[in-house]
Amino acid sequence: KKGDSTTLGNNFIHCIARIDSIHLWIGTENGIYIMDLEREQFSHFNFLKDKAVFDILQDKDGKIWITSRLNGLHRFDPEKRSIESFKADNAGLSVSADQVTKLARDDDGNIWIGTFGAGIDIYNRATRSFTNLRAANSGLSNDFVIALYKGQDGVMWAGTMNGGLCKWQKEQRSFK
């Protein structure tokens, strides 16, 4: 119900991320809702209201990464209460597509970013740069990435649309 803090404002849920001991961030077709687990109440996150949010991930530094249907990638800094947005460009300085689907963090703290049609971008925390992996340059089976996962052994996995499951071989820098 709109305006009722005891209910979720949108029932089309794409993802749920536990950000700390008392908050769940819920990505919906209508932005992000934050659930306070102690008070059992919801608040609508002001940024990306009315935008579809596909995934939410907290990095090692406590920053929160957010993917969206057509609005690129965003990084929220809870301490500064600021947002940095990454929109598609062809210079390697940002994401390769504005339709960003999934997120995962590898053992080095890099953020893996699945896109719908442009493969996987990897954000390197140390260099603050993006590397793009596509079917043409990495062995990825399809450039439409719908799932990313880091195994307990640190191996990165990608699920693609009609391309199946791909396992990252770090030493060869390619998928198999």
C-alpha positions in Angstrom: 0.0 0.0 0.0 1.3 3.4 -0.9 2.3 5.5 2.1 2.0 2.6 4.6 5.4 1.9 6.2 4.3 -1.5 7.3 4.0 -2.8 3.7 6.3 -3.1 0.7 5.4 -0.5 -1.9 5.9 -2.9 -4.9 5.4 -6.6 -5.1 7.6 -7.3 -8.2 10.9 -8.2 -6.4 14.1 -8.8 -8.3 16.6 -9.1 -5.4 17.2 -8.9 -1.6 20.4 -7.9 0.0 21.3 -7.9 3.7 23.3 -4.7 4.2 23.8 -4.9 8.0 22.3 -6.7 11.0 19.0 -4.9 10.9 18.4 -3.8 7.2 17.4 -5.6 4.1 17.5 -3.7 0.8 14.9 -5.0 -1.6 15.2 -4.2 -5.4 11.8 -3.9 -7.1 10.3 -2.7 -10.3 9.7 0.6 -8.4 13.2 1.2 -7.0 14.6 0.1 -3.6 12.8 -0.5 -0.4 14.7 -0.7 2.9 13.2 -3.0 5.5 14.1 -2.3 9.1 14.0 -5.8 10.6 13.6 -4.5 14.2 10.7 -2.2 13.6 9.3 -4.3 10.7 8.8 -1.2 8.6 9.8 -0.2 5.1 11.2 3.0 3.6 11.5 3.9 -0.1 15.2 4.7 -0.9 15.0 8.1 -2.6 17.5 7.3 -5.4 16.2 5.4 -8.4 12.5 5.7 -7.4 10.3 4.4 -10.1 13.2 2.5 -11.8 13.6 -1.3 -11.9 16.4 -2.5 -9.7 17.8 -5.9 -10.6 20.6 -6.4 -8.1 22.2 -5.0 -5.0 25.7 -5.8 -3.5 27.8 -4.4 -0.7 31.5 -4.2 -1.4 34.4 -4.7 1.0 34.4 -0.9 1.7 30.8 -0.8 2.7 29.6 0.9 -0.5 26.4 -0.4 -2.1 26.3 -1.3 -5.8 23.0 -1.2 -7.6 22.0 -2.4 -11.0 19.1 -1.1 -13.0 17.1 -2.0 -16.1 18.0 0.9 -18.3 19.8 3.3 -16.0 23.3 1.8 -15.7 25.2 1.0 -12.6 25.3 3.0 -9.3 27.4 3.0 -6.2 26.0 4.5 -3.0 28.3 5.6 -0.2 26.3 5.3 3.0 28.8 7.4 5.0 28.8 10.4 2.6 25.2 9.7 1.5 26.3 10.2 -2.1 25.7 8.3 -5.4 28.1 7.7 -8.2 26.5 6.6 -11.5 28.2 4.7 -14.3 26.6 5.0 -17.7 27.6 3.1 -20.8 30.6 4.4 -22.8 33.0 2.9 -25.3 36.2 4.2 -23.7 36.5 1.5 -21.0 35.8 4.1 -18.3 32.4 2.8 -17.4 30.0 -0.1 -17.9 29.5 -1.4 -21.4 25.7 -1.2 -21.3 23.0 0.6 -19.4 21.0 -2.5 -18.9 22.8 -4.1 -16.0 21.5 -7.4 -14.6 23.6 -9.0 -11.9 26.5 -8.3 -9.5 29.1 -10.5 -7.7 32.4 -9.8 -5.9 35.5 -11.9 -6.5 38.2 -12.8 -3.9 40.2 -9.7 -5.0 37.3 -7.4 -4.2 36.6 -6.6 -7.8 33.0 -6.2 -8.8 31.7 -8.4 -11.6 28.8 -6.8 -13.5 26.5 -8.8 -15.8 24.9 -6.9 -18.6 22.0 -7.7 -21.0 23.8 -7.8 -24.3 27.3 -6.6 -23.5 28.8 -9.5 -21.6 30.5 -8.9 -18.2 32.3 -5.9 -17.0 34.8 -6.2 -14.1 35.4 -3.1 -12.0 38.9 -3.2 -10.6 39.0 -1.4 -7.2 42.7 -0.8 -7.3 42.8 0.9 -10.8 39.2 2.2 -10.7 38.8 0.9 -14.3 36.5 -1.5 -16.1 37.4 -4.5 -18.2 34.8 -6.0 -20.6 34.5 -9.7 -21.2 32.4 -10.8 -24.2 31.7 -13.9 -26.1 34.2 -12.7 -28.8 37.1 -12.1 -26.4 36.7 -14.4 -23.4 34.9 -17.6 -24.3 31.7 -16.4 -22.6 28.9 -18.4 -24.2 26.5 -15.5 -24.7 26.6 -11.7 -24.0 23.3 -11.8 -22.3 24.3 -12.5 -18.6 21.4 -13.3 -16.3 23.3 -14.8 -13.3 26.7 -14.3 -11.6 28.0 -16.4 -8.7 31.3 -16.7 -6.7 31.8 -20.3 -5.4 33.2 -21.1 -2.0 36.5 -22.0 -3.8 36.6 -18.4 -5.3 35.7 -19.6 -8.8 33.4 -17.1 -10.7 30.5 -18.5 -12.6 28.2 -16.9 -15.2 24.8 -18.0 -16.4 23.8 -16.7 -19.8 20.6 -16.6 -21.8 20.6 -19.7 -24.0 24.3 -20.1 -23.5 24.3 -22.1 -20.3 26.8 -22.1 -17.5 30.3 -20.6 -17.9 33.2 -21.2 -15.5 35.9 -18.5 -15.3 39.5 -19.8 -15.5 41.5 -17.1 -13.8 44.9 -18.2 -15.0 43.8 -18.4 -18.6 41.6 -15.3 -18.3 38.8 -17.1 -20.2 35.6 -19.0 -19.6 35.1 -22.7 -20.3 
